[in-house]
Amino acid sequence: MTESSPVRTTKPKQVRPATEGWTQQKDAEGRPLLQFASPKRGKPPVHLADLTPEQRVEKVKELGLPGFRAKQLEKHYFQHWTHDPADMTDLPAEGREQLVHGMLPPLLTEVRRLETDRGDTIKFLWKLHDGALVESVLMRYPGRITLCVSSQAGCGMNCPFCATGQAGLTRNMSAAEIIEQIVRANRLIAEGGLGGKKKDDHSAERVSNIVFMGMGEPLANYARVMQAVRVMTDKTHGLGMSARGITVSTVGLVPAITKLANEDIPVTFALSLHAPDDTLRDELIPVNSRWKVDEALDAARAYFDKTGRRVSIEYALIKDMNDHAWRADLLAKKLNDRGRGWVHVNPIPLNPTPGSIWTASEVSVQNEFVRRLNEAGIPTTLRDTRGKEIDGACGQLVATEEDEAVAAVTPLEV
């Protein structure tokens, strides 16, 4: 090139968010439809896990037995992971079946089970009492067992790159339906159904970590999710899990983030950001039309200030859409403008959904994105994705036509 030759600059390619293979629901103004309220459907039966310890005692008395039987039921369900009356020989034979079915009604029917990673990752398809379908994913890692739970059947946030939101929101799940996913997973682990752990792994053989990253927007089902979290962490009347092992995620429902910070339950909070600029995030995450990037980040910082718990920023890296170096720099600036030491970024290579042309960033681009954040002083770790082969990774959970066909001929558990 001579001195007189013009300098060529290549503008980074910018792909705009658009649905692939499906039509995004729109409101009357033509904007992506957001569903915050659960459609009215028949409620699931009231279950022990839906009730406070005091309410459980009263319910047992209503069923004609002494209140102390509630404690026995709690032990069977939360420690032995059973709702089978035949396992509860410490309860009187007379009235046992009525008591157990009254307090522990069946909630989930297993429709399908898919395995990958040599049996260390299992995806469950569950049918709820009304025929709604949800999924959860169980994963063994060295030193821990993680369950990705669903909190809604479907999702009302309508993000164009996420398979779960394609059909909209069917309904909120009850607290007990959320808890039942854990109990059923623990039962499977106890029966040896999860891949074997290594000899130097001394972790307990039960679910130790929960991520609310299955179907649904957890903070749009706030009351039931929090009841489930209280049951998870209750060491006397619940599962006795550590709150620090529970991650509650959101696409950015700011008032609910503030509410969560005031719960005095030190769960890990994760914000699914996916873009640091409103121009792109308005299209990528429709709820950004209500609460902008800076509002969501301010709420996340306030969560750290209130709880002392470091916040996770989830960021799906999508080729030529949100993986540009300048966006890494902008994200780092916005996080550093709010202080140091309060946040950790988890970039996640996009998990493609069937029929979509969207794909993960190239490895070199991923590495550069991570490098820029780390160089700016933002702790950043590229997320290990599990379950892609069985459509069980982040953003892939959706009931397919094949799932629905199998579910249609699967009788509900009784």
Contacts in CASP RR format, 6 or more apart in sequence:
PFRMAT RR
TARGET T0000
AUTHOR 0000-0000-0000
METHOD contacts of the structure
MODEL  1
MTESSPVRTTKPKQVRPATEGWTQQKDAEGRPLLQFASPKRGKPPVHLAD
LTPEQRVEKVKELGLPGFRAKQLEKHYFQHWTHDPADMTDLPAEGREQLV
HGMLPPLLTEVRRLETDRGDTIKFLWKLHDGALVESVLMRYPGRITLCVS
SQAGCGMNCPFCATGQAGLTRNMSAAEIIEQIVRANRLIAEGGLGGKKKD
DHSAERVSNIVFMGMGEPLANYARVMQAVRVMTDKTHGLGMSARGITVST
VGLVPAITKLANEDIPVTFALSLHAPDDTLRDELIPVNSRWKVDEALDAA
RAYFDKTGRRVSIEYALIKDMNDHAWRADLLAKKLNDRGRGWVHVNPIPL
NPTPGSIWTASEVSVQNEFVRRLNEAGIPTTLRDTRGKEIDGACGQLVAT
EEDEAVAAVTPLEV
12 320 0 8 1.000
12 324 0 8 1.000
12 325 0 8 1.000
12 326 0 8 1.000
13 320 0 8 1.000
14 320 0 8 1.000
14 321 0 8 1.000
14 324 0 8 1.000
15 318 0 8 1.000
15 319 0 8 1.000
15 320 0 8 1.000
15 321 0 8 1.000
15 358 0 8 1.000
16 283 0 8 1.000
16 321 0 8 1.000
17 160 0 8 1.000
17 161 0 8 1.000
17 280 0 8 1.000
17 283 0 8 1.000
17 284 0 8 1.000
17 321 0 8 1.000
18 160 0 8 1.000
19 160 0 8 1.000
19 166 0 8 1.000
20 353 0 8 1.000
20 355 0 8 1.000
20 356 0 8 1.000
20 357 0 8 1.000
20 358 0 8 1.000
21 355 0 8 1.000
21 356 0 8 1.000
22 166 0 8 1.000
24 32 0 8 1.000
24 33 0 8 1.000
24 158 0 8 1.000
24 160 0 8 1.000
25 32 0 8 1.000
25 33 0 8 1.000
25 158 0 8 1.000
25 168 0 8 1.000
26 32 0 8 1.000
26 33 0 8 1.000
27 33 0 8 1.000
27 34 0 8 1.000
31 286 0 8 1.000
31 289 0 8 1.000
32 158 0 8 1.000
32 160 0 8 1.000
32 286 0 8 1.000
32 289 0 8 1.000
33 156 0 8 1.000
33 158 0 8 1.000
33 286 0 8 1.000
34 156 0 8 1.000
34 157 0 8 1.000
34 158 0 8 1.000
34 286 0 8 1.000
34 287 0 8 1.000
34 289 0 8 1.000
34 290 0 8 1.000
35 156 0 8 1.000
35 157 0 8 1.000
35 158 0 8 1.000
35 168 0 8 1.000
35 169 0 8 1.000
35 220 0 8 1.000
36 156 0 8 1.000
36 220 0 8 1.000
38 152 0 8 1.000
38 169 0 8 1.000
38 171 0 8 1.000
38 172 0 8 1.000
38 221 0 8 1.000
39 169 0 8 1.000
39 170 0 8 1.000
39 171 0 8 1.000
41 130 0 8 1.000
41 132 0 8 1.000
41 170 0 8 1.000
41 171 0 8 1.000
42 130 0 8 1.000
43 174 0 8 1.000
44 107 0 8 1.000
44 128 0 8 1.000
44 129 0 8 1.000
44 130 0 8 1.000
44 174 0 8 1.000
44 176 0 8 1.000
44 177 0 8 1.000
45 102 0 8 1.000
45 105 0 8 1.000
45 107 0 8 1.000
45 129 0 8 1.000
46 59 0 8 1.000
46 105 0 8 1.000
46 176 0 8 1.000
47 103 0 8 1.000
47 104 0 8 1.000
47 105 0 8 1.000
47 107 0 8 1.000
47 174 0 8 1.000
47 176 0 8 1.000
47 180 0 8 1.000
48 56 0 8 1.000
48 59 0 8 1.000
48 70 0 8 1.000
48 73 0 8 1.000
48 74 0 8 1.000
48 77 0 8 1.000
48 103 0 8 1.000
48 104 0 8 1.000
48 176 0 8 1.000
49 77 0 8 1.000
49 175 0 8 1.000
49 176 0 8 1.000
49 179 0 8 1.000
49 180 0 8 1.000
49 227 0 8 1.000
49 228 0 8 1.000
49 231 0 8 1.000
50 174 0 8 1.000
50 175 0 8 1.000
50 176 0 8 1.000
50 227 0 8 1.000
51 59 0 8 1.000
53 70 0 8 1.000
53 74 0 8 1.000
53 234 0 8 1.000
53 236 0 8 1.000
53 237 0 8 1.000
56 70 0 8 1.000
56 73 0 8 1.000
56 74 0 8 1.000
56 103 0 8 1.000
56 237 0 8 1.000
57 67 0 8 1.000
57 68 0 8 1.000
57 70 0 8 1.000
59 70 0 8 1.000
59 102 0 8 1.000
59 103 0 8 1.000
60 66 0 8 1.000
60 67 0 8 1.000
60 69 0 8 1.000
60 70 0 8 1.000
60 73 0 8 1.000
60 99 0 8 1.000
60 103 0 8 1.000
61 67 0 8 1.000
63 98 0 8 1.000
63 99 0 8 1.000
63 102 0 8 1.000
63 103 0 8 1.000
65 92 0 8 1.000
65 95 0 8 1.000
65 99 0 8 1.000
69 91 0 8 1.000
69 99 0 8 1.000
70 103 0 8 1.000
71 237 0 8 1.000
72 88 0 8 1.000
72 90 0 8 1.000
72 91 0 8 1.000
73 88 0 8 1.000
73 91 0 8 1.000
73 99 0 8 1.000
73 100 0 8 1.000
73 103 0 8 1.000
73 104 0 8 1.000
74 237 0 8 1.000
74 238 0 8 1.000
76 82 0 8 1.000
76 83 0 8 1.000
76 87 0 8 1.000
76 88 0 8 1.000
77 83 0 8 1.000
77 104 0 8 1.000
77 183 0 8 1.000
78 183 0 8 1.000
78 231 0 8 1.000
78 237 0 8 1.000
78 238 0 8 1.000
78 239 0 8 1.000
78 240 0 8 1.000
80 87 0 8 1.000
81 183 0 8 1.000
81 184 0 8 1.000
81 186 0 8 1.000
81 187 0 8 1.000
81 190 0 8 1.000
82 88 0 8 1.000
82 187 0 8 1.000
83 100 0 8 1.000
83 104 0 8 1.000
83 106 0 8 1.000
84 100 0 8 1.000
85 91 0 8 1.000
85 96 0 8 1.000
85 97 0 8 1.000
85 100 0 8 1.000
85 101 0 8 1.000
88 96 0 8 1.000
88 100 0 8 1.000
91 99 0 8 1.000
91 100 0 8 1.000
106 129 0 8 1.000
106 412 0 8 1.000
106 413 0 8 1.000
106 414 0 8 1.000
107 128 0 8 1.000
107 129 0 8 1.000
107 174 0 8 1.000
107 176 0 8 1.000
107 177 0 8 1.000
107 180 0 8 1.000
108 126 0 8 1.000
108 127 0 8 1.000
108 128 0 8 1.000
108 177 0 8 1.000
108 180 0 8 1.000
108 181 0 8 1.000
108 184 0 8 1.000
108 413 0 8 1.000
109 126 0 8 1.000
109 127 0 8 1.000
109 128 0 8 1.000
109 410 0 8 1.000
109 411 0 8 1.000
109 412 0 8 1.000
109 413 0 8 1.000
110 124 0 8 1.000
110 125 0 8 1.000
110 126 0 8 1.000
110 184 0 8 1.000
111 125 0 8 1.000
111 126 0 8 1.000
111 127 0 8 1.000
111 133 0 8 1.000
111 403 0 8 1.000
111 406 0 8 1.000
111 407 0 8 1.000
111 410 0 8 1.000
112 124 0 8 1.000
112 125 0 8 1.000
112 403 0 8 1.000
112 406 0 8 1.000
113 122 0 8 1.000
113 123 0 8 1.000
113 124 0 8 1.000
113 125 0 8 1.000
114 122 0 8 1.000
114 123 0 8 1.000
114 390 0 8 1.000
114 392 0 8 1.000
115 121 0 8 1.000
115 122 0 8 1.000
115 123 0 8 1.000
115 390 0 8 1.000
116 386 0 8 1.000
116 387 0 8 1.000
116 389 0 8 1.000
116 390 0 8 1.000
117 139 0 8 1.000
117 386 0 8 1.000
117 387 0 8 1.000
118 195 0 8 1.000
119 140 0 8 1.000
119 194 0 8 1.000
119 195 0 8 1.000
120 139 0 8 1.000
120 140 0 8 1.000
120 141 0 8 1.000
120 194 0 8 1.000
120 195 0 8 1.000
120 196 0 8 1.000
120 386 0 8 1.000
121 137 0 8 1.000
121 138 0 8 1.000
121 139 0 8 1.000
121 140 0 8 1.000
121 386 0 8 1.000
121 387 0 8 1.000
121 390 0 8 1.000
121 392 0 8 1.000
122 137 0 8 1.000
122 138 0 8 1.000
122 139 0 8 1.000
122 188 0 8 1.000
122 193 0 8 1.000
122 194 0 8 1.000
123 135 0 8 1.000
123 136 0 8 1.000
123 137 0 8 1.000
123 138 0 8 1.000
123 387 0 8 1.000
123 390 0 8 1.000
123 391 0 8 1.000
123 392 0 8 1.000
124 135 0 8 1.000
124 136 0 8 1.000
124 137 0 8 1.000
124 138 0 8 1.000
124 181 0 8 1.000
124 184 0 8 1.000
124 185 0 8 1.000
125 133 0 8 1.000
125 134 0 8 1.000
125 135 0 8 1.000
125 399 0 8 1.000
125 403 0 8 1.000
125 406 0 8 1.000
125 407 0 8 1.000
126 133 0 8 1.000
126 134 0 8 1.000
126 135 0 8 1.000
126 136 0 8 1.000
126 181 0 8 1.000
127 133 0 8 1.000
127 407 0 8 1.000
127 410 0 8 1.000
127 412 0 8 1.000
128 134 0 8 1.000
128 153 0 8 1.000
128 173 0 8 1.000
128 177 0 8 1.000
129 412 0 8 1.000
130 171 0 8 1.000
131 407 0 8 1.000
131 412 0 8 1.000
132 153 0 8 1.000
132 170 0 8 1.000
132 171 0 8 1.000
133 153 0 8 1.000
133 399 0 8 1.000
133 403 0 8 1.000
133 404 0 8 1.000
133 407 0 8 1.000
134 150 0 8 1.000
134 152 0 8 1.000
134 153 0 8 1.000
134 154 0 8 1.000
134 173 0 8 1.000
134 177 0 8 1.000
134 215 0 8 1.000
135 150 0 8 1.000
135 214 0 8 1.000
135 215 0 8 1.000
135 392 0 8 1.000
135 397 0 8 1.000
135 398 0 8 1.000
135 399 0 8 1.000
136 147 0 8 1.000
136 148 0 8 1.000
136 149 0 8 1.000
136 150 0 8 1.000
136 181 0 8 1.000
136 185 0 8 1.000
136 214 0 8 1.000
137 147 0 8 1.000
137 148 0 8 1.000
137 214 0 8 1.000
137 386 0 8 1.000
137 387 0 8 1.000
137 392 0 8 1.000
137 393 0 8 1.000
137 397 0 8 1.000
138 145 0 8 1.000
138 146 0 8 1.000
138 147 0 8 1.000
138 148 0 8 1.000
138 185 0 8 1.000
138 188 0 8 1.000
138 189 0 8 1.000
138 194 0 8 1.000
138 207 0 8 1.000
139 145 0 8 1.000
139 146 0 8 1.000
139 147 0 8 1.000
139 148 0 8 1.000
139 386 0 8 1.000
139 387 0 8 1.000
140 194 0 8 1.000
140 195 0 8 1.000
140 196 0 8 1.000
140 197 0 8 1.000
142 198 0 8 1.000
142 201 0 8 1.000
143 197 0 8 1.000
143 201 0 8 1.000
143 202 0 8 1.000
143 203 0 8 1.000
143 208 0 8 1.000
144 203 0 8 1.000
144 208 0 8 1.000
144 209 0 8 1.000
145 189 0 8 1.000
145 194 0 8 1.000
145 203 0 8 1.000
145 205 0 8 1.000
145 206 0 8 1.000
145 207 0 8 1.000
145 208 0 8 1.000
145 209 0 8 1.000
146 207 0 8 1.000
146 208 0 8 1.000
146 209 0 8 1.000
146 210 0 8 1.000
146 211 0 8 1.000
147 181 0 8 1.000
147 182 0 8 1.000
147 185 0 8 1.000
147 207 0 8 1.000
147 209 0 8 1.000
147 210 0 8 1.000
147 211 0 8 1.000
148 211 0 8 1.000
148 213 0 8 1.000
148 214 0 8 1.000
149 178 0 8 1.000
149 181 0 8 1.000
149 182 0 8 1.000
149 210 0 8 1.000
149 211 0 8 1.000
149 212 0 8 1.000
149 214 0 8 1.000
150 173 0 8 1.000
150 178 0 8 1.000
150 181 0 8 1.000
150 214 0 8 1.000
150 215 0 8 1.000
150 216 0 8 1.000
150 397 0 8 1.000
151 172 0 8 1.000
151 173 0 8 1.000
151 178 0 8 1.000
151 212 0 8 1.000
151 214 0 8 1.000
151 215 0 8 1.000
151 216 0 8 1.000
151 217 0 8 1.000
151 218 0 8 1.000
151 221 0 8 1.000
151 224 0 8 1.000
151 225 0 8 1.000
151 228 0 8 1.000
152 169 0 8 1.000
152 170 0 8 1.000
152 171 0 8 1.000
152 172 0 8 1.000
152 173 0 8 1.000
152 215 0 8 1.000
152 216 0 8 1.000
152 217 0 8 1.000
152 218 0 8 1.000
152 220 0 8 1.000
152 221 0 8 1.000
153 169 0 8 1.000
153 170 0 8 1.000
153 171 0 8 1.000
153 172 0 8 1.000
153 173 0 8 1.000
153 215 0 8 1.000
154 164 0 8 1.000
154 165 0 8 1.000
154 167 0 8 1.000
154 168 0 8 1.000
154 169 0 8 1.000
154 170 0 8 1.000
154 215 0 8 1.000
154 216 0 8 1.000
155 162 0 8 1.000
155 164 0 8 1.000
155 165 0 8 1.000
155 168 0 8 1.000
155 169 0 8 1.000
155 215 0 8 1.000
155 216 0 8 1.000
155 217 0 8 1.000
156 165 0 8 1.000
156 168 0 8 1.000
156 169 0 8 1.000
156 216 0 8 1.000
156 217 0 8 1.000
156 220 0 8 1.000
157 165 0 8 1.000
157 216 0 8 1.000
157 217 0 8 1.000
157 220 0 8 1.000
157 251 0 8 1.000
157 285 0 8 1.000
157 286 0 8 1.000
157 287 0 8 1.000
158 165 0 8 1.000
158 168 0 8 1.000
158 286 0 8 1.000
159 165 0 8 1.000
159 251 0 8 1.000
159 284 0 8 1.000
159 285 0 8 1.000
159 286 0 8 1.000
160 283 0 8 1.000
160 284 0 8 1.000
161 284 0 8 1.000
161 316 0 8 1.000
161 318 0 8 1.000
161 350 0 8 1.000
161 353 0 8 1.000
161 356 0 8 1.000
161 358 0 8 1.000
161 395 0 8 1.000
162 353 0 8 1.000
162 395 0 8 1.000
163 353 0 8 1.000
163 354 0 8 1.000
163 391 0 8 1.000
163 395 0 8 1.000
163 396 0 8 1.000
163 397 0 8 1.000
163 398 0 8 1.000
164 214 0 8 1.000
164 215 0 8 1.000
164 216 0 8 1.000
164 395 0 8 1.000
164 397 0 8 1.000
164 398 0 8 1.000
165 216 0 8 1.000
165 398 0 8 1.000
166 398 0 8 1.000
167 398 0 8 1.000
167 399 0 8 1.000
169 216 0 8 1.000
172 220 0 8 1.000
172 221 0 8 1.000
172 224 0 8 1.000
173 221 0 8 1.000
173 224 0 8 1.000
174 224 0 8 1.000
175 224 0 8 1.000
175 225 0 8 1.000
175 227 0 8 1.000
175 228 0 8 1.000
175 231 0 8 1.000
176 228 0 8 1.000
178 224 0 8 1.000
178 225 0 8 1.000
178 228 0 8 1.000
179 228 0 8 1.000
179 231 0 8 1.000
179 232 0 8 1.000
179 239 0 8 1.000
182 207 0 8 1.000
182 210 0 8 1.000
182 232 0 8 1.000
182 239 0 8 1.000
185 207 0 8 1.000
186 206 0 8 1.000
186 207 0 8 1.000
188 194 0 8 1.000
189 205 0 8 1.000
189 206 0 8 1.000
189 207 0 8 1.000
190 205 0 8 1.000
190 206 0 8 1.000
197 203 0 8 1.000
197 205 0 8 1.000
207 241 0 8 1.000
208 241 0 8 1.000
208 242 0 8 1.000
208 245 0 8 1.000
209 245 0 8 1.000
209 246 0 8 1.000
209 247 0 8 1.000
210 232 0 8 1.000
210 241 0 8 1.000
210 245 0 8 1.000
210 246 0 8 1.000
210 247 0 8 1.000
211 246 0 8 1.000
211 247 0 8 1.000
211 249 0 8 1.000
211 270 0 8 1.000
212 218 0 8 1.000
212 225 0 8 1.000
212 246 0 8 1.000
212 247 0 8 1.000
212 248 0 8 1.000
212 249 0 8 1.000
213 247 0 8 1.000
213 249 0 8 1.000
213 270 0 8 1.000
213 394 0 8 1.000
214 397 0 8 1.000
215 397 0 8 1.000
215 398 0 8 1.000
217 250 0 8 1.000
217 251 0 8 1.000
217 253 0 8 1.000
218 225 0 8 1.000
218 248 0 8 1.000
218 249 0 8 1.000
218 250 0 8 1.000
219 225 0 8 1.000
219 248 0 8 1.000
219 250 0 8 1.000
219 252 0 8 1.000
219 253 0 8 1.000
219 256 0 8 1.000
219 257 0 8 1.000
219 260 0 8 1.000
220 253 0 8 1.000
220 256 0 8 1.000
222 256 0 8 1.000
222 259 0 8 1.000
225 248 0 8 1.000
226 260 0 8 1.000
226 263 0 8 1.000
226 265 0 8 1.000
229 243 0 8 1.000
229 246 0 8 1.000
229 248 0 8 1.000
229 265 0 8 1.000
229 267 0 8 1.000
230 265 0 8 1.000
231 237 0 8 1.000
231 238 0 8 1.000
231 239 0 8 1.000
232 238 0 8 1.000
232 239 0 8 1.000
232 240 0 8 1.000
232 241 0 8 1.000
232 243 0 8 1.000
232 246 0 8 1.000
233 239 0 8 1.000
233 240 0 8 1.000
233 241 0 8 1.000
233 242 0 8 1.000
233 243 0 8 1.000
233 246 0 8 1.000
233 265 0 8 1.000
234 240 0 8 1.000
243 265 0 8 1.000
243 266 0 8 1.000
243 267 0 8 1.000
244 266 0 8 1.000
244 267 0 8 1.000
244 268 0 8 1.000
244 309 0 8 1.000
245 267 0 8 1.000
245 268 0 8 1.000
246 267 0 8 1.000
246 268 0 8 1.000
247 267 0 8 1.000
247 268 0 8 1.000
247 269 0 8 1.000
247 270 0 8 1.000
247 312 0 8 1.000
248 260 0 8 1.000
248 267 0 8 1.000
248 268 0 8 1.000
248 269 0 8 1.000
248 270 0 8 1.000
249 269 0 8 1.000
249 270 0 8 1.000
249 271 0 8 1.000
249 272 0 8 1.000
249 314 0 8 1.000
250 256 0 8 1.000
250 257 0 8 1.000
250 269 0 8 1.000
250 270 0 8 1.000
250 271 0 8 1.000
250 272 0 8 1.000
251 272 0 8 1.000
251 285 0 8 1.000
251 287 0 8 1.000
252 271 0 8 1.000
252 272 0 8 1.000
252 285 0 8 1.000
252 287 0 8 1.000
252 291 0 8 1.000
252 296 0 8 1.000
252 299 0 8 1.000
253 287 0 8 1.000
253 291 0 8 1.000
254 290 0 8 1.000
254 291 0 8 1.000
254 295 0 8 1.000
254 296 0 8 1.000
254 299 0 8 1.000
257 269 0 8 1.000
257 271 0 8 1.000
257 296 0 8 1.000
257 299 0 8 1.000
257 300 0 8 1.000
257 302 0 8 1.000
257 303 0 8 1.000
258 299 0 8 1.000
258 302 0 8 1.000
260 267 0 8 1.000
260 269 0 8 1.000
260 303 0 8 1.000
261 269 0 8 1.000
261 299 0 8 1.000
261 302 0 8 1.000
261 303 0 8 1.000
261 306 0 8 1.000
261 307 0 8 1.000
262 306 0 8 1.000
266 307 0 8 1.000
266 308 0 8 1.000
266 309 0 8 1.000
267 309 0 8 1.000
268 309 0 8 1.000
268 310 0 8 1.000
268 312 0 8 1.000
269 300 0 8 1.000
269 303 0 8 1.000
269 307 0 8 1.000
269 309 0 8 1.000
269 311 0 8 1.000
269 312 0 8 1.000
270 311 0 8 1.000
270 312 0 8 1.000
270 313 0 8 1.000
270 314 0 8 1.000
270 346 0 8 1.000
271 296 0 8 1.000
271 297 0 8 1.000
271 300 0 8 1.000
271 311 0 8 1.000
271 312 0 8 1.000
271 313 0 8 1.000
271 314 0 8 1.000
272 285 0 8 1.000
272 314 0 8 1.000
272 316 0 8 1.000
273 281 0 8 1.000
273 285 0 8 1.000
273 293 0 8 1.000
273 296 0 8 1.000
273 297 0 8 1.000
273 313 0 8 1.000
273 314 0 8 1.000
273 315 0 8 1.000
273 331 0 8 1.000
274 281 0 8 1.000
274 284 0 8 1.000
274 285 0 8 1.000
274 314 0 8 1.000
274 315 0 8 1.000
274 316 0 8 1.000
274 318 0 8 1.000
274 322 0 8 1.000
275 281 0 8 1.000
275 284 0 8 1.000
275 285 0 8 1.000
275 293 0 8 1.000
275 322 0 8 1.000
275 327 0 8 1.000
276 293 0 8 1.000
276 327 0 8 1.000
276 330 0 8 1.000
276 331 0 8 1.000
276 334 0 8 1.000
277 293 0 8 1.000
277 327 0 8 1.000
277 330 0 8 1.000
278 288 0 8 1.000
278 292 0 8 1.000
278 293 0 8 1.000
280 321 0 8 1.000
280 322 0 8 1.000
280 327 0 8 1.000
281 288 0 8 1.000
281 292 0 8 1.000
281 293 0 8 1.000
282 288 0 8 1.000
282 289 0 8 1.000
284 321 0 8 1.000
284 322 0 8 1.000
288 296 0 8 1.000
291 299 0 8 1.000
293 334 0 8 1.000
294 334 0 8 1.000
297 334 0 8 1.000
297 335 0 8 1.000
297 338 0 8 1.000
298 338 0 8 1.000
300 311 0 8 1.000
300 313 0 8 1.000
300 343 0 8 1.000
301 311 0 8 1.000
301 338 0 8 1.000
301 339 0 8 1.000
301 342 0 8 1.000
301 343 0 8 1.000
303 309 0 8 1.000
303 311 0 8 1.000
304 310 0 8 1.000
304 311 0 8 1.000
304 342 0 8 1.000
304 343 0 8 1.000
305 342 0 8 1.000
310 341 0 8 1.000
310 342 0 8 1.000
310 343 0 8 1.000
310 344 0 8 1.000
311 342 0 8 1.000
311 343 0 8 1.000
311 344 0 8 1.000
312 343 0 8 1.000
312 344 0 8 1.000
312 345 0 8 1.000
312 346 0 8 1.000
313 331 0 8 1.000
313 335 0 8 1.000
313 343 0 8 1.000
313 344 0 8 1.000
313 345 0 8 1.000
313 346 0 8 1.000
314 346 0 8 1.000
314 348 0 8 1.000
314 383 0 8 1.000
314 394 0 8 1.000
315 322 0 8 1.000
315 331 0 8 1.000
315 345 0 8 1.000
315 346 0 8 1.000
315 347 0 8 1.000
315 348 0 8 1.000
316 322 0 8 1.000
316 347 0 8 1.000
316 348 0 8 1.000
316 349 0 8 1.000
316 350 0 8 1.000
316 394 0 8 1.000
317 323 0 8 1.000
317 347 0 8 1.000
317 348 0 8 1.000
317 349 0 8 1.000
317 350 0 8 1.000
317 360 0 8 1.000
317 361 0 8 1.000
317 365 0 8 1.000
317 366 0 8 1.000
317 369 0 8 1.000
318 350 0 8 1.000
318 358 0 8 1.000
318 359 0 8 1.000
318 360 0 8 1.000
318 361 0 8 1.000
319 350 0 8 1.000
319 358 0 8 1.000
319 359 0 8 1.000
319 360 0 8 1.000
319 361 0 8 1.000
319 362 0 8 1.000
319 365 0 8 1.000
321 358 0 8 1.000
323 361 0 8 1.000
323 365 0 8 1.000
323 366 0 8 1.000
323 369 0 8 1.000
325 368 0 8 1.000
325 369 0 8 1.000
325 372 0 8 1.000
327 369 0 8 1.000
328 368 0 8 1.000
328 369 0 8 1.000
328 372 0 8 1.000
328 373 0 8 1.000
329 372 0 8 1.000
329 376 0 8 1.000
331 345 0 8 1.000
331 373 0 8 1.000
331 378 0 8 1.000
332 372 0 8 1.000
332 373 0 8 1.000
332 376 0 8 1.000
332 377 0 8 1.000
332 378 0 8 1.000
333 376 0 8 1.000
335 343 0 8 1.000
335 345 0 8 1.000
335 378 0 8 1.000
336 376 0 8 1.000
336 377 0 8 1.000
336 378 0 8 1.000
340 377 0 8 1.000
341 379 0 8 1.000
343 378 0 8 1.000
343 379 0 8 1.000
344 378 0 8 1.000
344 379 0 8 1.000
344 380 0 8 1.000
344 381 0 8 1.000
345 373 0 8 1.000
345 378 0 8 1.000
345 379 0 8 1.000
345 380 0 8 1.000
345 381 0 8 1.000
346 380 0 8 1.000
346 381 0 8 1.000
346 382 0 8 1.000
346 383 0 8 1.000
347 366 0 8 1.000
347 369 0 8 1.000
347 370 0 8 1.000
347 373 0 8 1.000
347 380 0 8 1.000
347 382 0 8 1.000
347 383 0 8 1.000
348 382 0 8 1.000
348 383 0 8 1.000
348 385 0 8 1.000
348 394 0 8 1.000
349 360 0 8 1.000
349 361 0 8 1.000
349 366 0 8 1.000
349 382 0 8 1.000
349 383 0 8 1.000
349 385 0 8 1.000
350 358 0 8 1.000
350 359 0 8 1.000
350 360 0 8 1.000
350 361 0 8 1.000
351 360 0 8 1.000
351 385 0 8 1.000
351 388 0 8 1.000
351 392 0 8 1.000
351 393 0 8 1.000
351 394 0 8 1.000
351 395 0 8 1.000
351 396 0 8 1.000
352 358 0 8 1.000
352 359 0 8 1.000
352 360 0 8 1.000
353 391 0 8 1.000
353 395 0 8 1.000
353 396 0 8 1.000
353 398 0 8 1.000
354 391 0 8 1.000
354 400 0 8 1.000
360 366 0 8 1.000
361 369 0 8 1.000
366 382 0 8 1.000
370 380 0 8 1.000
370 381 0 8 1.000
370 382 0 8 1.000
373 380 0 8 1.000
374 380 0 8 1.000
383 394 0 8 1.000
385 393 0 8 1.000
385 394 0 8 1.000
386 392 0 8 1.000
386 393 0 8 1.000
387 393 0 8 1.000
387 396 0 8 1.000
388 396 0 8 1.000
391 397 0 8 1.000
391 398 0 8 1.000
391 400 0 8 1.000
399 407 0 8 1.000
END
